[in-house]
């Protein structure tokens, strides 16, 4: 367990010395990571820097060859993404992973459907559609997704931003520890991107720390508290929007500027 020396606070999620190789290709080369309670931590890096492998390791999608991952100071090891979800780490992937033909409520509870009480649920395995609709509506209302009027409408009928909103709502509903968002504003228009950024801040306001992976520097500098800079398979710097500019971030990310003294 590592405690932040400046704040004396234990990170919610951290990693030390992660290594992942695919044959002769090293995707993670001794990568470290720290997510503090209640923060939005952006992860940036050039293509091929190892960001995706890092996030997959933290979300259970891959198993590192070596290194350690800790949640609230306790070592853990995932065999699959479901194990990460079970302990409260939810991920919103760039491709959304929603079922277009299902309605909004069914998507929120996909794989975690609520059963009716008593005989109907225990023996007949009947779904409690009413409870799921009520919880879905409450969740969408709390997140400010008022543009979605009918939670029984199919997700395929929604706009890109609304679909992203459904995926974020699902992660906030079940993520009790950490929410990871992989390029959540990719391929969205200006207005829809704005809604998603507001959602990210709303999730953080509810007490959930957020990991934001993004290539969009204006979005990163608008919402992030700290920025994890990834290069050549590992973290090379930690900066903040208060101490560095977007140009600085890009320069460090590409190797044109030396990292600051605050590194891994």
C-alpha positions in Angstrom: 0.0 0.0 0.0 1.3 3.4 -1.0 0.0 6.6 0.7 0.2 10.0 -1.0 2.8 11.9 0.9 1.3 15.3 0.2 -2.2 14.5 1.3 -1.6 11.5 3.5 -4.5 9.8 1.7 -4.6 6.2 0.5 -5.5 6.0 -3.3 -8.7 4.3 -4.1 -7.1 2.4 -7.0 -3.4 2.0 -7.6 -0.9 -0.1 -9.4 2.8 -0.7 -9.1 5.1 -2.1 -11.7 2.6 -3.5 -14.2 4.2 -5.4 -17.0 2.3 -6.9 -20.0 3.9 -8.4 -23.0 2.5 -9.7 -26.3 5.3 -11.8 -27.7 8.1 -9.3 -28.4 5.9 -6.3 -27.9 5.8 -4.7 -24.4 2.6 -2.9 -23.9 3.2 -2.1 -20.2 6.7 -1.6 -19.0 6.6 -1.2 -15.2 3.6 1.1 -15.2 2.4 2.8 -12.0 -1.0 4.3 -11.3 -2.8 6.2 -8.6 -6.4 7.3 -8.4 -7.3 9.5 -5.4 -10.7 9.6 -3.7 -13.3 11.9 -5.3 -11.1 13.0 -8.2 -11.4 12.9 -12.0 -8.1 11.6 -13.2 -7.4 11.9 -16.9 -5.1 9.4 -18.7 -3.5 10.7 -21.8 -0.9 9.4 -24.2 0.0 9.0 -27.8 -1.3 6.0 -29.9 0.6 2.9 -28.8 1.7 4.4 -25.4 0.0 1.6 -23.5 -3.1 3.4 -22.2 -5.5 0.8 -23.4 -3.5 -2.0 -21.8 -3.3 -0.1 -18.5 -7.1 0.4 -18.4 -7.7 -3.2 -19.4 -5.5 -4.4 -16.6 -7.3 -2.1 -14.1 -10.7 -3.3 -15.3 -10.0 -7.0 -15.4 -10.0 -7.3 -19.2 -6.3 -8.6 -19.2 -4.1 -10.0 -16.5 -0.7 -8.4 -16.2 2.4 -10.6 -16.4 3.7 -9.0 -13.3 3.1 -6.1 -10.9 0.4 -5.4 -8.4 -3.0 -3.8 -8.4 -4.6 -2.5 -5.2 -8.1 -1.3 -4.3 -8.3 0.8 -1.2 -4.9 -0.5 -0.2 -5.7 -4.2 -0.6 -4.0 -6.3 -3.3 -6.3 -7.9 -5.8 -6.1 -9.9 -9.0 -8.8 -10.2 -11.7 -9.4 -13.1 -13.9 -12.1 -11.3 -16.0 -14.0 -8.0 -16.1 -17.0 -9.5 -14.2 -14.8 -9.9 -11.1 -13.8 -6.2 -11.4 -17.5 -5.2 -11.7 -18.4 -7.3 -8.7 -16.2 -5.3 -6.5 -17.4 -2.0 -7.8 -15.1 -1.1 -10.8 -17.4 -0.1 -13.7 -16.1 0.7 -17.2 -17.8 2.6 -20.0 -16.1 1.6 -23.2 -15.7 3.6 -26.4 -18.1 1.3 -28.2 -20.6 1.7 -25.4 -21.4 -2.0 -25.1 -25.1 -1.4 -25.1 -27.8 -3.7 -26.6 -29.5 -1.5 -29.2 -32.7 -3.6 -29.5 -33.3 -3.5 -25.7 -34.9 -0.6 -24.0 -33.2 1.8 -21.6 -34.2 0.1 -18.4 -33.2 -3.3 -19.7 -29.8 -2.0 -20.7 -29.2 -0.5 -17.3 -29.8 -3.8 -15.7 -28.2 -6.0 -18.4 -26.7 -9.0 -16.7 -28.0 -7.8 -13.3 -31.7 -8.1 -13.8 -33.9 -7.9 -10.7 -36.2 -10.9 -10.0 -39.7 -10.7 -8.6 -40.0 -11.6 -4.9 -41.4 -14.9 -3.7 -42.3 -17.9 -5.8 -42.3 -16.0 -9.2 -38.7 -14.9 -8.8 -37.2 -17.8 -7.0 -38.8 -20.6 -9.0 -40.1 -19.1 -12.2 -37.2 -16.6 -12.6 -39.6 -13.8 -13.6 -38.1 -10.4 -13.9 -39.3 -7.5 -11.9 -39.8 -5.1 -14.8 -41.6 -2.5 -12.7 -38.8 -2.2 -10.2 -36.2 -2.0 -12.9 -38.1 0.8 -14.7 -38.5 2.7 -11.4 -34.8 2.4 -10.5 -33.8 3.3 -14.1 -36.0 6.4 -14.1 -34.7 7.5 -10.7 -31.1 7.0 -11.9 -31.6 9.0 -15.1 -33.3 11.8 -13.2 -30.5 12.1 -10.7 -28.0 12.4 -13.5 -30.0 15.0 -15.2 -30.8 13.0 -18.3 -34.2 14.6 -18.6 -34.1 14.5 -22.4 -34.9 10.8 -22.2 -38.6 10.8 -21.6 -39.5 7.2 -22.0 -37.2 4.6 -20.4 -39.1 1.8 -22.3 -37.9 3.0 -25.7 -35.2 1.0 -27.5 -31.7 2.3 -27.2 -31.3 2.2 -31.0 -33.8 5.1 -31.2 -31.6 7.4 -29.1 -28.9 9.8 -30.3 -25.2 9.1 -29.7 -25.1 11.4 -26.7 -28.2 9.8 -25.2 -26.7 6.3 -25.7 -23.6 7.4 -24.0 -25.7 8.8 -21.2 -27.3 5.3 -20.7 -23.9 3.7 -20.5 -22.7 6.3 -17.9 -25.9 5.9 -15.9 -25.4 2.1 -15.8 -21.8 2.6 -14.6 -22.9 5.1 -11.9 -25.7 2.8 -10.8 -23.4 -0.2 -10.1 -20.0 1.3 -9.7 -19.5 1.5 -6.0 -15.7 2.2 -6.1 -14.5 3.5 -9.4 -15.9 4.5 -12.8 -13.6 4.2 -15.9 -14.6 6.1 -19.0 -12.8 5.3 -22.3 -13.1 8.1 -24.8 -16.7 9.0 -23.8 -17.0 12.0 -26.1 -15.5 10.4 -29.2 -17.6 10.9 -32.3 -20.1 13.1 -30.5 -21.2 16.6 -31.5 -20.5 19.7 -29.4 -23.8 19.7 -27.6 -23.8 16.0 -26.9 -20.2 16.2 -25.7 -21.2 18.9 -23.3 -23.9 16.6 -21.8 -21.4 13.8 -21.3 -18.9 16.1 -19.6 -21.6 17.3 -17.3 -22.5 13.6 -16.6 -18.8 12.9 -15.7 -18.8 15.8 -13.2 -22.2 14.6 -11.8 -20.8 11.1 -11.2 -17.8 12.7 -9.3 -20.2 14.9 -7.3 -21.9 11.7 -6.1 -18.6 10.6 -4.6 -17.3 8.3 -7.3 -13.8 8.8 -8.5 -13.5 8.8 -12.3 -10.8 7.7 -14.7 -11.1 9.5 -18.0 -9.2 8.3 -21.0 -9.3 10.9 -23.7 -7.4 12.4 -26.7 -9.5 15.6 -26.4 -7.2 18.0 -24.6 -9.8 20.8 -24.1 -12.2 18.2 -22.4 -9.3 16.9 -20.3 -8.3 20.3 -19.1 -11.9 21.3 -18.4 -12.9 18.4 -16.1 -9.7 16.7 -14.8 -8.2 17.3 -11.4 -5.0 15.6 -12.3 -3.6 14.2 -15.5 -1.7 10.9 -15.8 0.7 11.1 -18.8 1.5 7.7 -20.3 4.4 7.1 -22.7 6.3 4.0 -23.8 4.3 1.7 -21.6 4.5 3.5 -18.3 3.5 6.7 -16.4 6.1 9.3 -17.0 4.5 12.3 -15.3 1.5 13.6 -13.3 0.4 17.1 -14.1 -2.6 19.3 -13.4 -4.5 21.9 -15.4 -3.4 24.5 -12.8 0.3 23.9 -13.3 0.6 23.0 -17.0 -0.9 24.0 -20.3 -2.4 21.8 -23.0 0.8 22.5 -25.1 2.9 21.3 -22.1 0.8 18.1 -21.8 1.2 17.3 -25.5 5.0 18.0 -25.4 5.5 15.7 -22.4 3.3 13.1 -23.9 5.3 13.1 -27.2 8.8 13.5 -25.5 9.4 17.0 -26.7 9.4 18.3 -23.1 11.0 16.7 -20.1 8.7 15.5 -17.4 8.3 17.5 -14.3 9.8 16.5 -11.0 6.5 15.0 -9.9 6.6 11.6 -11.5 5.8 8.1 -10.7 
